[in-house]
Amino acid sequence: SRKFSLVHSLSIAWFLSPSASLSNLQSELAQSTHAGADTGTSTMAAPPAERSFDVIVVGAGIIGSCAAHAVASRGASVLLLERFDLLHQRGSSHGESRTTRPTYTRPQYPPMVRLAHRLWHEAERDAGYTVLTPTPHLDLGPRDAPAFVAAMANGGATELAPAGDASRPAWAEAFRVPEGWAAATSGPAGVIKATKAMAMFQTLAAKMGAVVRDRTEVVDVARQGEGNTIVVKTSTGEEFHGGKCIITVGAWASKLVKSITGADLPVQPVHTLVCYWRVKPGHEEELTTEAGFPTFATYGEPGFYGTPSMEYPGLIKVCRNGGPPCDPDGRDWATGTGAGGIAEIVARWIDEFMPGVVDTTGGPVLRQPCMCCMTPDEDFVIDFLGGEEFGKDVVVGAGFSGHGFKMGPAVGKILAELALDGESGTAAEAGLELEHYLIGRFEGNPMGKATSH
């Protein structure tokens, strides 16, 4: 309803602006509700009885939130549905931080990163606050490994100057680079405040008229009769009608698509663990964003990554990519914390690569479970659900394989354009070839385009 959407917008704005008073928010809500009653319309959302929208977005993680924002920015009516509470911690979009970087072994991703950065900054401008803190990015890998060489070339990376060179940054001394390895820097890169970023796009969408509803589980998407209406059904028996639908349910993508079409979408959720480690005394200021410390990643199996000390003073995030397969509806939240688990593997990496500045004694100070939604080839799924029933009226974005958050605004806009226009002008202008992300690549080839990463 209109009032729900407005309450959501104001409550998220309050979450992001602690200086705002509750009385001011209540006053604005009362004024806006009164104005809507006088005019019979509202710029915030559809009237309470409205059940029909131009587009219905199912799933309010970062991709769905960006897609709803992109639809609303076109002036189309949009409903954003979330199964759990808004900004929940059960999926893949929550938490303190995500990294963004331009270095990828596959050339289709750096242009998407650049597009996403432009859209991140446009959204920050509209919101009036920032969610992306620019930093350098450091990659470490075997000097002659094809994946490392390709990623550095695709991302325009520059090898670090040797020790003693005046151009070498002071933070480089925090890393021990093994014999035969190289270290290279690149940009644009940075740290994205994850939950804050989701809230930003949801709030901007609501201000443009989107209706946002949480605690609404979608159990079916179907076409009504022979018309052009897509019916979205919920677990409580509610029905919403849309001209188009965008499905962005993350770890639940395979389950929902299977229930809708009977088809198997090869997206496997894996449990991963975000770990924060204590910085050794005397180095706390050196590893911060203010000191210019980079985001960083390694090449190999497994890969590791980290961010500067930022969200928790005196702690630094260092993690391992991936983890064991999991069921999003039946997870063991403690996976990876015991002997031989993810945290122990990360500790061994730290002791080899950052022994002088990060303390692994006693393990990580904080552990936060998360999920990555993997495709066999680690490429995204961005496509029409297709078939005789849906054609180009239902679009799915899924399988972002641990590197989709940074692309959220770009992918969201592409999904919105596919739904509204049947094609993406933004992708074409940015030189993005969407055939890389089609579901059909798995037909007769369950591994898709899998190659070495």
N, C-alpha and C positions, 0 to 999 in steps of 0.2 A: 504494500500500500504506500500511498504518498507519505503518510506520517512515519511509517517504518523506515523508508529510505532516508528521510530527513534526520530521524533520530540516529541512524547509522552514520550519516555524514558528519553530524555534529559530534557524536561520541568519538569517532576516529580522529576528528580534528582536535578534540580535547586531549586524546591520547598522545598526539604529536605535539601539542602546545600546552604543556603543564601550567603555564602562566594564565591560561584562560580560566575564568571563574565559572562554576556551575550555574550561578544565577544568570550570567550573561547568555550561556547556552540555552537555558530554559526560556529566557526572554525571547531569544531568536526563534526557538521552536514555536512558541506561542504566537509570535507575530506572523511567521510563515504559514502556520496552520490557519490562522484567521484570514490571511490574505487569500489562501487557497479556497476557503469557504466562501469568501465574497465573490471571487471570480469564477469559481467552478473549475479552475485549472491550476496547475502548478508546474514550475520549471524543474522541480526535483524528481518527480516520478508520476506514473500514471495514477488515475483515481483508484480508490480502494477496490471497486468492483471489476477493474480491468483485468482480464485474463489473457489478452492477446497482445503480442509484441512482434516487431519486425524480426528480432533475433532473440533467441534464448541461449544463454551461455551456461553450461552445466559444469560446475567446478570453479571455485574462487581462489585457487592458488595464484602464483604470480602470472602464469600464462593466461588463465581465464580472466583475472582482474584486468590485465592489459588489453585483452580482446574486448571486454565489455567497455572499457574506456575508449578504445578505438571506434567501436560501433557508435557509442554515444556522441563522440566528437564529430561524427558524420550527420548528426541530427536524427538518427534512426532510434526508435524505441527499443530498449533492451532490458531483459530480465537476467540477472546474475544469481544463480542458485548454488548454495553451498550445503553439502551434506552435514557438516559438523558446525561448530561455532566459527564465526569469522576469526581469522588469524590464529587458528588452532595449530597444534604441534604434532598432529598425527601423520602428516604427509611429507612433502619434499620442499616446501617453500618457506618454512618457518626458520627462526633462529636469528642470531646476531649479525652474521655476515656471510657474504659470498664474494668470490673474486671475479674480476673480469680481466681478460688478457687477449692479445691478438694472435698468439702463436698456436697454430693448429697444423697437424700433419696433412689435413685435407683442405684444399684451397677454397672450398665454398664457405668456410666459416669466418675468416678474417673480414670479408665484406659485410657479413651479418653483424659482427661485433661493432664495426664502425657505424653501421646504421643504428644499432641499438644505442650506442653512446650518444648519438645525436638526439634520439628520442628520449633517453634518460634525462638529458639536459633540458629538453623542451618541457617535459613533465615537471621537473624541478622548478623551472621558471614559472609555470602555471600554479604550482602549489605554494611557492614562496619559501621553500626550504630545500635542503639538499639531502640526498640519500646515498650519493656516490662520492667517495673521497679518492681523488686521483693519487696514484702512487706509481713508482717504476714497477716493472715485473722482471723477475729473474728466472730463467730456465737453466736447469742443470741436466746434462746427459752425456752418454758416451760420445766422444767427439765424432766418430765415424758412423754412428748408428743412423740408418736411413730415416727413421722416424724423427729423430732429433734434427738432422740436417734439413729435412723437408719443413718441419715446423718453424725453424729459425728463418728459412728463406721466405715462407709464406707470411710470416709475421713481421718481416723486416727487422729482425733482431740483430744486435751488435755485440760481438764478443767483448767481455770485460777486459780492460787493460791489465797487463801483468802487475804483480806486486811491485810497489815502488814507483809506478807511473803516476804522474801528478793528476791525471784524469780519472784515476780509479777512485770510486766513491768509498767513503770511510766504512759504510755498512758492509762492504764486500768481505771485510775481515771476519765477519760473523760466520762465514761458510767455509768449510773445508772441502775442496774440490779434489776428488780422487784422481790418481794418475790415469791418464787416458781419457778423462772427462773434460768438458768445456762448460763455461758459464756465459750466458748472454742475456742482455737486457733488451726490453722492448716496451712499446706503448701504442695506443692508449691502454692503460690498465688502472686498477684501483680496487677498492673495497666497497661493496654495496651493503647497506643496512637492510637485511632481508625482510623482516616483519614490517619495518617502517616503510619499505618500498611497496609492499602489498597494500598497506593502509593508504598510502599516497594515491595509488591508482584507483582503489575502490572509492576513495573520497572524491577524486576528480570526476569519476564516472557518475557518482550520485549527484554531484553539483550540476552535471550536464543533463540530468533527467533519468539516469538509470535507476531501476528498481533492484535492490539488493536484498536477498533473503537467505538467512542461514538456517541450520537445523531443518533442512528440506532435502531429503534423500530422493534422488531420481531413480526409478526402477524400470522405466521403459520410455523409449522414444519411437514414435510410429507416425506414419502418414494417415491422415483421416480421409477415408474414402478415396475418390479419384481426384480430389482437389489438390491445392498447393499448400494445405495447412499441415504443419508438423505438430503433433500432440506430445507433450512431455508430461508423463505421469509420475506422481510421487508415492512414497510408501504409505501416506495417509489418505490416498485416494483423490488428492487434488489433481486437476488437469490444467495445464497452461498451453496456449496455442501460439505458434510462431510461424512466421514465413520461412525462417531459417533457424538452424540450431548449430551451436559450436560445442563440441565435447572436449573438455580439458580436465579430466578427473585424475590425472597422475597415476598413482599406483593402482587405482581401481579401473584403469582403462580397459584392460583385457577382459575383466569380468563384465563390465557394462556393455562393451561391444559384443561380447559373446551372447549376452542375454538379448540384445537387440536384433542381431543379424545371424547368430549361429556361427559366425566366422571367428577364427583364432587370430587375434592381434598379438604378435610376438613381442610383448613388453613384459619383462620380468622385474618385479621389485626386488631390490637387495637391501639388506640392513647395513647401515654404516654407522660409524661412531665419530662424532666431532669431539676433539680433545684439546683442552687448554692446559698448557704447561707453565710452570713457574720459570721466570727469567732469573738467571743467576744474579746475585747482588752486585751492584755497580754497573749493570748493563741495561737497567730498566728503561732509561731514556733513549739509549741507542737504537732500540728495536721498535720505536714508535713511528706512526705516520708523520708526526711533526718533525722527526729527524730524517725523514725521507726513506725509511726502511721499505723494502719492496714486498709485494706479494711474490710467492715463489712456487715452483713446481719442478718435479723431476720426471725423466723419461725412463721407462723400464717397467718390469712386472714384479711387484706392484708399483704404481706411481704414488708419489707423496706430494703434498701441497701445504701451503700455509699462508697466513696473513700477518701483518705487523701487529704489535701489541697496541690494541685500540679499545676494544669493548670492555675489557677487564684490566685495569692498570696492574702492571707487574706480571701479567700472563700473556702468552702468545699461543695462537692457534696453529697446531701442526697435526695433519691428518693423513690417513691412507686412503687412496681411491678404492671404491667398491666395498664389497663384503659378501656375506653368504645370502643366497636367495631367501625370501621371506614371503609370508602371506600378510598383506596389509590389515586383514581382519583378525589375525591371530599371531601377533609378533611376540617374541621374547625380547623385552626391552633391555635386558641385561647382556644380550649377545655382544661378544667382543671385549668384555671387561675382565675375563678370567685369564688364567695362565695360558700363554700361547695365543691369546686373542689379539684383536686389532690394536689395542692400546700398547701391548707389549711389543708388537712389530714396529709401531711408530717410535717407541722409545729406543729401539735398536738403531733406527735410522737417524734419530737426533744425535745419539752418541757417536755416530760416524760422521755426520755432516755438520752439526752445530754444537759440538761438545763444550766449547768455551763459554757459551752464552745461555744455554737452556739446560735446566736441571730436570733429569728424569727420575731422580730418587723418589720412590714411593708412587710413581706413576703420575698420570695427569691429575691436575687439581679439580677440573670439571670434565664431565663426560655428558654429551648430549646425543641421544639417538636420532637418526634421520633415515630417510630412504632415498635411494636413487632408482630410477625406473629405466632399465636397460633394454635396448634392442640388441639383437645379435651382432650387428655391425656398428653399434654405438652412434648411428645417425638418427636424426629425429624422424618422427612420423608427422607429416603435415599434408593432409590429403582430404578429398571428399570421401565420405563413407561409401557412396556409390551404389551400384545395383539398381534394379528396376524400381525399388521402392523409394530410394532416397535421391538418386542422381547427384545433383550438385547442391542439394538443399541441407545436407548435414555434413559438417566439416569436423575433422578430428585432429587434435594436436596432442601427441603423446610420445613416450619413449625418449625423453630428453637426456638420458644417459649420463647424468651428473654434470652436464655442462650447458644446461638450458637456461638457468636463472638469468645469467648475464644478457641473454638474448631476448628476455621476456617482452620488452616493448616492441621489438622487431617482429617476433613471432606472433604476438597478439595482433599487431596491425595487419600482418599478412593473413591471418585467419579471418579477421573481420572483413577484409577485402574479398577473400574467396567466398565468404558467405553472402556478402551484399552484391558483389559484382560477377562472381564466377571466375575471377582471375585477380591477380595481385599486381597492380601498377607499381606499387612501392618496390616489390621484389624485382620487377623488370628494370626499374630505374637504378636500383642498387647493384644490378648485375648478378642477382641471385637466381640460380636455376633450380626451380622447385622439384624437378624430376629426381633429384637426389633423395627426396623425402617421401616418395610415393609408397603406398602400401603394396603395390604390385611387385615391388622388387623382391618380395618374399615368396611369390608364387613359384612353386617348383624349385625354390632355392631358400631353404629356411635360414641360411646365414646372411641373406641379403648381399650387401657389398662388403662383407667383412674382409679386412686386410689387416696387416700389422699396424698398430698404433704407436 
